[in-house]
């Protein structure tokens, strides 16, 4: 059983097994620290407050959640954290038909990141700046040929019969005659493109029809979003000033926000929900392992914090002035969570997406590398929208919602 989105296993025994085997591999290898991990160590040990943070967060981990039959699924201290982080820099996520640890770094920080001290540490800009360098180094490995070792047909390979069926790989472009199906790296496989015709654009000539920007599962729909709200509380209301980094807030005050999350097995490219002109692009470096304090020690905390993370996480803002003046300006907010931190603004041609360009409904705007977690569509206050039944979130935080296909009918302008 997996958590919402399938990035981490829900059951503690599975996470415990993964951590035990990872620890064993670290002890066996004992490699010298990578320069970026060494820099992280120097940050922690060279500053009294940081050393306190990274000592106390491991001491504050909840003991009541541990079961002896699972083994201890907690890291003991920051030194062990650094050793595991060092190990993961040369590893790619493995497929698993029973449970999957798609976010290995999130897995090792699962408990310390939500402790009182961990909440403070992972909101600190110095920590996030260091994590940004670490994730860039890992992405460099995941974009290299060395990462292709997990692209095989073994039971834990991403090309196994089980994975092929579960990921619907027959819908995607590949080269059966080439090694690794022609994929150049793990990241190249992760952003695999659909075969032509697999995701047709709903009503391409009807501007009243807004399409889904991502292959994703509904999380929330909020009407009358406020310019400023306390986004860190349990309800996690949307606060446009923070989410949009102060851009065009007057035009969205009182508008509608639709948010949906991406599965570990989903397509990870984004497409334009409307036809229009790109007015502004902005990448915002933010947090990576920060979650809402209101979630406490909930194992679904990172997933249930998506509303909060939309305001503080690393993200890209794509503002599009729709051709249809009744729609006006809208914004696609692509949100990187945890390891999914690279928001790449790129057309299907491989050319960068640029301000001033015209895009057609359904055209590619960019992708998450590695992964991707969540996204929002933000519309103005005078736009009457009716979302299709499948786009309505079901259950707590969309826990029972069904996936909406990219480029499919999402909402109608009335």
ROBAGU-540258 format. One record per residue (C-alpha): residue in one letter; x, z, y. Coordinates in steps of 0.5 Angstrom, whole numbers, plus 2048, in hexadecimal, padded with zeros to 3 digits. Example, Ala and Ser with C-alpha at 12.3 -4.5 7.8 and 13.67 -1.06 7.14 Angstrom:
A8198107F7/S81B80E7FE/
//
This chain:
X800800800/X8037FE807/X80280180E/X7FE7FD813/X8017F6813/X8057F780D/X80C7F9810/X80D7FF80D/X80A802806/X804807807/X80680C802/X80C811803/X80F8107FB/X8108087FD/X81480A803/X818810800/X81A80B7FA/X81C8067FF/X82080B803/X82380E7FD/X8268077FB/X828805802/X82C80C802/X82F80B7FC/X8318047FE/X834807805/X83880C801/X83B8077FC/X83D802802/X840807807/X84180180C/X844802813/X83F803818/X83E7FC81C/X8407FC823/X8387FD826/X837803821/X83D806823/X83B80582A/X834809828/X83880E826/X83C80F82C/X83680F830/X83381582C/X83A81982B/X83C817832/X83681A836/X834821835/X82C820836/X82D81A831/X83081E82C/X82B82382D/X82581E82C/X82881B826/X82A822822/X823825824/X81F81F822/X82181F81B/X82082781B/X81982681D/X817821818/X811824814/X81282880E/X80B82880C/X80A82180A/X810821805/X80E8217FD/X8138237F8/X81181D7F4/X8138187F9/X81A81B7FB/X81C81C802/X81A816806/X81D81980C/X82481780F/X82881E810/X82B81C817/X82D81781C/X834816818/X830814812/X82C80F816/X83280C819/X83480A812/X82E807810/X82D803816/X834801815/X8327FF80E/X82C7FB810/X8307F6815/X8327F280F/X82B7F280B/X8257EE80C/X81E7F180A/X81C7F0802/X8157EE800/X8127F37FB/X80B7F17F8/X8097F97F7/X80C7FB7FE/X8107F9803/X8157FC809/X8157F680E/X8177FB813/X81D7FE810/X81F801817/X818804818/X818807811/X81E80B812/X81C80D819/X81480E817/X815816817/X81A81881D/X817813822/X810816822/X81381D823/X81382082A/X81A81F82B/X81A818828/X81481682C/X819818832/X81F81482F/X81C80E82D/X81980D834/X81F80E838/X82280783B/X829809838/X827809831/X823803832/X8297FF835/X82D80182F/X8277FF82A/X8277F982E/X82E7F782C/X82D7F9825/X8277F5824/X82B7EF827/X8307F0822/X82C7F181C/X8287EA81E/X82F7E781F/X82F7E8817/X8287E6816/X8297E0819/X82F7DE815/X8307DB80E/X8327E280B/X82B7E480C/X8287DF807/X82A7E3801/X8237E6801/X8207DF801/X8207DE7F9/X81B7DE7F4/X81C7E57F1/X8177EA7F1/X81A7ED7F7/X81B7E67FA/X8177E3800/X8167DD7FB/X8137E07F5/X80D7DE7F2/X8097E47F4/X80C7E37FC/X80A7DC7FB/X8037DD7FA/X8037E37FF/X8067E0805/X8027D9803/X8097D6804/X8067CF802/X8037CF809/X8097CF80C/X80F7CA80D/X8157CA808/X8197C5805/X8197C67FD/X81F7C27FC/X8237C6800/X8277CD7FF/X8227D3801/X81D7CE802/X8217CB808/X8217D280C/X8277D3810/X8267DB810/X8217E180F/X81F7E0817/X81E7D8815/X81A7DA80F/X8167E0813/X8147DB819/X8127D5814/X80D7D0817/X8067CE814/X8067C7811/X8027C2815/X7FB7C3815/X7FB7CA812/X7F87CE819/X7F47C981D/X7F27CA824/X7EB7CD825/X7E77C8829/X7EE7C582D/X7E97C2832/X7E57C8834/X7E87CC839/X7E27D1837/X7E57D3831/X7EB7D7831/X7F07D782A/X7F47DD827/X7FB7DD829/X7FE7E0823/X7FC7E181C/X7FA7E881C/X7F57ED81B/X7F17F0821/X7F37F7823/X7EF7F8829/X7EA7F582F/X7EA7F9835/X7E57F683B/X7E67F9842/X7ED7FA841/X7F07FF847/X7F67FD84C/X7F880484A/X7F7809844/X7FA80E840/X7FC80983A/X80080F837/X7FA813835/X7F681282E/X7F180D830/X7F7809833/X7F3805838/X7F67FF83B/X7FA800842/X7FB7F9845/X8007FB84A/X8057FD844/X8037F883F/X8047F2844/X80A7F5847/X8067F584E/X8057ED84E/X7FF7EB850/X7FB7F184F/X7F67F0854/X7F37EA851/X7F37EE84A/X7F07F484D/X7E97F6849/X7EB7F0844/X7EB7F083C/X7F17F1837/X7F17EF830/X7F67F182C/X7F87EF825/X7FE7F1820/X8027ED81B/X8037EE814/X80A7EE811/X8087E880D/X8047E4813/X8077DE817/X80B7E081D/X80A7DB822/X8067DB828/X8017D682B/X7FD7D5831/X7F67D7831/X7F47D3837/X7F77CC83A/X7FA7CE841/X8007CE845/X8067D4844/X8067D884A/X80B7DD848/X80F7DF843/X8127E6842/X8167EA83D/X8167F183D/X81B7F6839/X8187FC837/X817801832/X81880082A/X816806826/X81280A82B/X80B80B829/X80580F82C/X80681782C/X7FE81782B/X7FF814824/X80381A822/X80681A81B/X802815818/X805810813/X80180A817/X80480C81E/X80880681F/X80280281E/X7FD806821/X801806827/X8007FF829/X7FC80082F/X802805832/X807800830/X8047FA833/X8067FE83A/X80D800838/X8107FC832/X8147F6833/X8107F0834/X80F7E9838/X80A7E783D/X8077E083D/X8027DF843/X7FE7D9842/X7F97D6848/X7F47D2843/X7F27CB845/X7EB7CE845/X7EA7D284B/X7E57D6849/X7EA7D9844/X7EF7DA849/X7F67DE848/X7F77E1841/X7FD7E483E/X8007E4837/X8047EA836/X8087EA830/X80A7F182E/X8117F2829/X8107F9825/X8167FC822/X81B7F781F/X8167F1821/X8197F1828/X81B7EA82A/X8167E682D/X8187DF82E/X8157DA833/X8157D4830/X8117CD82F/X8107CA828/X8157C582A/X81B7CA82B/X81B7CA832/X81A7D0836/X8137D2839/X8137D1841/X80F7D3847/X80B7CE84A/X80A7CA843/X8047C8841/X8027CA83A/X7FC7C8835/X7F77CC831/X7FB7CE82B/X8027CC82D/X8087D082B/X80A7D5830/X80F7D982C/X8107DE826/X8137E5824/X81A7E5821/X81A7E981C/X8137EA81B/X80E7EC821/X8097F2821/X8037F1826/X8017ED82C/X7FB7ED831/X7F77E8835/X7F57EA83C/X7F07E7840/X7ED7E8847/X7E77ED849/X7E27E784A/X7E27E3844/X7DD7E483F/X7E07E4838/X7DC7E4831/X7E17E582B/X7DF7E3824/X7DD7E781F/X7E47E781B/X7E87E9822/X7E47F0822/X7E87F6820/X7E67F981A/X7E7800818/X7EC80581C/X7F180181F/X7EF7FB81C/X7F17FE815/X7EB7FA812/X7EC7F3816/X7ED7EC813/X7F37E8815/X7F17E281A/X7F47DC819/X7F97D981F/X7F57D4823/X7EE7D6820/X7E87D7825/X7E97DE828/X7E57DF82E/X7E07DA832/X7DF7DA839/X7D87DB83A/
//
